[in-house]
Amino acid sequence: MVKTVAAHTLGCKVNQQETEAVLVFFRLQGYQVVDFAETADVYLINTCTVTHLGDRKSRQIIRRARRRNPEALVVVIGCYAQRAPEEIMEIPGVDLIVGNQDREQIISQLEKLLATKPELGKPVCLVRDIRLARSFEELPLSLERNRTRALVKVEDGCNQFCTYCIVPYTRGPVRSRPAERVVDEVARLVEAGYQEIVLTGIHTSAYGQEWREGRGNPNLADLIHLILKEVPGLSRLRISSLEPTEVPEELIELMSKSSVLCRHLHIPLQNGDDQILESMRRPYSTRQYSGLVERLRKQIPGLAVTTDVMVGFPGETEVHFQRSYDYIRDLGFSDLHVFKYSPRKGTPAADFKDQVLSPDKETRSQRLMALAQEAKQSFAAQFRDCSLAVLLEEEVEVPDLMELDRFDWVKQTSKTIRCWAGYTDNYIRVAIPVAGSANYAEGPLGPGKLVRVILNHSGAEFSFGSLTGI
């Protein structure tokens, strides 16, 4: 009888990539991967602990798995498992706890548990001190996703220790993946049909940091140059995130010259007030950040700059928030990821005075999310009537433009049309109507197809394009 495994991932893109990799271990041992909503023999939950909400959702998903099949084995991995294994051990029905190391041991431990489950007492816990980790953990390559974009993890850990952040305590110090292994994985993914590769990590721009003390080892720009040189069939290469103080001139030059490197950089800001940035222990000022963005836009036309912004950090007054809001609005990002500060035990900020009340956090969060919607539409509007390449990902139902008054997205309509949706290299989400709709797209469209469109209409959630080439 074929054994089944179902997985649920909380948190970041790195977690998503790691879940896919761990599922390869299961497939190699004959397991069939099923949807998490189905009854399975094993449930794998990859947890997040960046906020208290991540902790709570992780606990809820663990309990849901146990209710779905009381006889199943429940495996809990990831950052919450790394930070608080003792809390997870108190949840009834958990069988195995693994943090952010030793994931290759999951299958062998499960086989032991299968043989001894009737006599089980407390869960088996493999969590070790992540602060002692010194090498990058190689995980298997997964080719099971659709052939659009693939995440390639190049780095793990963080040495920055911002006052609010639990990540260095759950991921350990910076460990970089050898460049030849990264290049080999990218080449294999391209050969398998993936059109876009995303280089990701916990602190991606710190790639090679632990090697670079007089040894001449590569940094992130060197790694990217090597990928572009060694993998000629690659259509798109995207960088997941760069810290503001770690954008080298060599990388800017590469982006300005390469048609493969996507014109999109995610550069975390966290706050637009210098006093709050200093309290967060962020190593730059708003002036330095603005200077970087201006330089990037000058050298890379059409560049999309997205960012992370936190509201409600301890000591943030309405004056601080308004100053931050105005700074963010004036800098003109193409999108914002907005987070409410969440105290994390063990971080300095958890003990700071003047903690901000939850209603104030919510109000500020809503204001910035509204600004994010305006920013997305404003950025996309710059490219109306332009020819852009779009990598298709999925079919979606969107409001029918013909039903809207002069393309006014504020007006609601119940009529929808089917579209293929995907992203430009500078991260504009574009919808292309399929056959049967006005201005429909001809030709064989589908996930992984790279097409050219003329952008007819700009919107916050979707912009519309007319197909011009396949």
N, C-alpha and C positions, 0 to 999 in steps of 0.2 A: 504494500500500500504506500502510495506517494505521500510523504509528509509535506505539510504546508506551512508557510510563514507569511505574516502580514506585518507591515511596518508603518509607523507614523512618525513624522519628523516635525519638530518645533524649532523655530529660530531661523538662523541665518543660512546663506547659500553654502557655507562650508559644511554645516550640518546636513544639508540636502545631498551634497556630494558624498559625504561620508556614509550616509545611509545607503545610497546606491552601491557604494563599494562594499559595505558589509554584506549586502544582499548577494553579492557575487560569491562570497564564502558559502552561503546557503545553497545557491544554485549548483556550485561545484560538488556539493554533497547530496545532490538529488532532490532538494526541496523545490516545491512549486511556490512561486510568489503569488499571493492572492490579495485582493483588496482588503483594507483594514476593516471594512464593514462586514466582511464575511467571517464565518467560523474558521479558525486556523489552529494548527497544533502549537505554533509558536507565535507570540506577539513581540515585536521589537519596537521599543519606544525610544527615540533619540531626543533627549530633553534639552531645554534651554533654561538659563538662570539669570539672564541679563536684567530682568525685572522681576518683581514679586508676582506679576501676572504670568510670567513664564513658568515659575515654580508651580503656581496653582493649576495652570493648564496641564502641566506635566503630570501632576497627581491625578487630575480628572481623567486623563487619557489612560493612565495605568489602571485605574479602577474600572473604566469602561471595558478595557480588554479582558479583565478578569470576569466581569459580568457576562461578556459575550460567550466565553467558553471557560467555565470554572476548571476544566481539566487541562487547559493549555499551560505551556511554560511561558512565563513573562520575563523578558529580558529588558533591562533599563540601562541605557548608555548615555553619554554626552555630558554636558556642562553641569546640569543639576546633579546628576549622579556623581560627578567629580567633586563638586562643592559640598554636598550634604548626603553622603551615602547612608548615614545613620537615620536620616529622616525617611528615606525611601525604604529602608529595612523595616520600618514600622507600618508600611502599607501592606495590608493582607494580600497574599497571593503573588508577591514578587519572588522570583526564583533566582535571578542572576543579575548582579549589578557590576557594570564595567564603566570606567570613566572615559578619559580621552587618551588612554594607552591600552595596549594588550588586546586589541579587538580581534586579532587573529586567533585568540584563544576561545572565542565565543562558542564555536561549533564543538570543540572537544569537551568544553565544560557542559554544554547541553547534552551531549551523548552520555556523560556520566550522570547527569541529573535524570535523564530518561530511565536509566537503570535503577535509580535509587529514590525516585520521587515519592513513593509511599512512605518512606522513612524520613522525609525531609523535615527539618526543623526551621531554622532561620535561613534566609537567602545566602547564597554564595556571593561574596563580595571580593572583586579583584582590583578595587581602586587603590592606586599607589600615589605617593607624593609627586605631583606633576612638576613641582619646582626643581626636581632632580633630573628631569628629562633633558637629554642632550642631543638626541638624533631624531630626524624626521621619520615618522612612522609611514612606511610604504603600505598602501592598500591597493587592492586589485582594481583594474580598469573595468568600468561598466560600459557596455555598448547596448544597453537595453532601452534607453530612452529614444524618442523620435529623433530624426536626423536634422535637427535645427541647430541648437547650441549645446555645447558641452562645457561643464565646469572642470577646470584642471587646477587642483590645489598645488601651490608651489611653496607654501610656507605655513608654519603653525607657530602659535605663541605670540606674546607681546611683552616688551620690556618697558613700556611707557608709564604705566601706573598713574593714570589720571585719577583724581581723587574720588570720582563717582563710580569707577568701572571695576567690575568683578572679574573681567576676562583674564587679566594676567594671572589671577589666582586659580582659574579653572583650566587654563590652556598652557601655562608654564612659559618658559623663556622662548625667544625666537629660535626656531629650527628651520633651516632652509633645505629644500629638496635639490639634490644634485642636478645641474643644468642638463646633462645628457639624458637623464630619466624624464625630465619635463619634455624635452624635444622629442624623445621617442614616443611618449604618450600622445602628444599633439599630432605627430605624424600618423599614428595608428588611428586616431579619431578621424582625421581628414580622409584617410584611406577608407574608413567605414562609412563615409558620406556626410559627416558633420560639416556644415557651412561656417559656423561661428564657434570660436573657442574663447572662453572667458577665463583669464588667469585670476585665481582667487586665493585668499589666505586670511588668517586672522589679522595680520598686519602686513598686507601684501608688499607695501613699499619698503619694508624692512628686509626684503629678500637679500640674503647674503651678509646681513649685518654681523653675524657671529663669526664670519670667516675673514672679514676684511681688515685684519690687523697686520698689514705688511705682507700679506700672502698673495695679493693680486687676484683674488677670486672674484667672480662676477657679481654685479649688483643687478637690480631689476632691468635697467636699460640694456645692460649686456645680455641678459637672458632673452629679452624681446628681440634684440638684434640677431641673436643666434637662431631663434625660432623663424624669423622672417627669412633668414639665409638658408636654413636647412629644410624648411617645409614649403616649397614653392607652390604647392597646390592649395594652400590655405586661402579662403575667401575673406574671412574677417577674424581679427584678433582684438578682443576687448579686455580692458583692465578693470577689475572690479572696484578698487578703492585705493586712493593715495592720500597719505597724510600731507598737510600743507607744507611742512618743512622738508618733505622728501620727494620733491618733483625735480629731478636733475635736468640740467640744460640738454644733456644728450637725449633724454626721452622726449622733450619738447621738440627737438630737431627731428627725431625719428617720426613723430606724429605729423609734423608739418610736411614731410616728404613722402610718407607711405600711404598708399591707397588701401592697404590691408588693415592698418591700425584704425579702429573706430574713433570717430571724433566725439568722444564722450569720456569725461572724467568725473568720478564721484570723489569729492574732496570734503571730508567732514569738517564742518565749521563748529558745531555744537552751541555757539552763542555769539551774538553780535555786539556784546558789551565787553569791553576790555577788563573791567573789574571782575566780572563773572568768569571770563576766560582764565584769569590769573588764579582765581579760587579753584577752578577746575583742574589747574595745573596743565593747561594746554600751552605748548611751547611757542606761541606766536601771538601777535596782536592783530586787531582788525585791519590796521593799516598794512601790515605785511600780507595778510590774506588777500586784501583787495589788490595789492600790487601784483601778486601771483596770478590772480584771475585776469587782470587786465593784460598782463604779458602773454598769457596763454591764448586769450581771444585774439590778440594782435597777430600772433604767429600761426594760429590754427583757425582759419576762417570757418564759420559754421559750427564751432565747438559747442557742445552741450556740457554745462557744468551743473551737476546735481550735488546735493549735500544732505547731511544729517543736522538736525537742530533739536536741542533739548530745552524744554520749558520747565519752570518750577524748581530749578536748582536752589539749594539752600542759600538764603540771602537775596534771592532775586526779587526785587520790588517791582511795582508797576512802572517806575521810571526806568529801571534796567530793562524790563521787557519791551517797553516802547522803543527804547534806543536800539535794542536788538531787532525788533520788527522793522523799524525804518531802515536799518543797515541792510537787512536781508532783502527787503523790497527794492531798494535802490541798486543793489548789486545785480539783480536780475537773473536769478538762477532759472534753470529750465525745469526743475522739480525739487521738492523738499520732502525728506522723510522726517516726520515730526514725532518726537518721543517725550513722554512725561517722565520727569526724574523719579526714580524709585530707589529708596535707600537699600543698599546692599551691605549686610553685616560683614564686617571685616575691612570695609573701605573707609578711608578717612572721612568722606563727606557724610556718612551715616551718622557721625557724631557731631556734625556741625550744628550750630545754633541757627535759629530763624528758618526752620523747615517750613516750606510753603504749603498752604492748605490745599486739599484736593480740589475744591471747587475753583480756586484760582488757577490751578494747573489745567483743569479742563477748559476753562474759558480761554486761556492763552493758547492751548493746543488747537482749539476750534478756529481761532483767528488765523493761526499760521497755516492750518490745513486749507482754509479758504484762500489764503494767499498762494498756496501751492497750486490750486486749480487755476488761478489767474496766470500764474507763471508758466504753466504748461501750455496754455492756449496762446499766450503772448509769444512764447518761443516758437511754437509751430507756425504762427502767423507769418514769421519772417521768411518762410519757405513756400508760401502759396505761389502757385504757377511755376514752381521749380521742378526739375526732374530729379527724382531721388530713387535710390535702390532700397527695396524692402525685402527683408527675409521673412517669409510667411511662416506662421506658427500654428494657427488654429482657425476654425470656423466660429463665427460669433453672430449673435443677433443684435442689431443696432437700430436706433430710430431712423425712419425713412426721411431723408433730407427733403424729399418732395412734399412731405406733410408739414414741414416746419416753415413758419413765416419768415421769408428772407434769410433762411439758414440760422434762425435764432434758436440756440440750444437751450435757452431758458424755458421756452414753450415746450410743453409735454405732448407726446403723441403716443397712441396705443399701437400704431402701425410700425412694424419693424421689417427689416430686410436682412437676408443672409449675406455675410461678407467673409472674405478671407482677411485675417488680421495678422500684422507682424510689425517689426520695428525697422526703422532706418538705422544707419550706423550711428547717427547722433541721437538716437533713442526717442524718436517721435513714433507714437503708435498709430499706424495707418490701417484703415479699413478699405477694402476693395470689393465693391458689390459683385456678387456672382451672377451667373446667367439667370435670366428671368427678371432682373431688376433693371431700373433705368440706369444707364451708364455702366452696364455690367462688364465684367471681365471675361474675355474670351481665352481659351487655351487651357492646357492641363495644369491647374493650380493645386497646391497642396503643401503640407508641412515640409520645410527644408528647401522650398523653391525660392530662388533669388530673382526678383522681378524689378522692372523699372516702372515708376508711376509719375504722373504729374499731380501735385498736391492741389486739390480743388478747394478744400475747405479745412480750416484749422479748428480743433476743438480741444477741450481739456482731457476727456477720456479717449476720444478717437479723433483723428483727422481723416478726411476722405481723399482717396486718390483714384485717378483714372489710369488703367493699365496701358503702357506704351510699348513694353517689350518683355520677353521671357528669356 
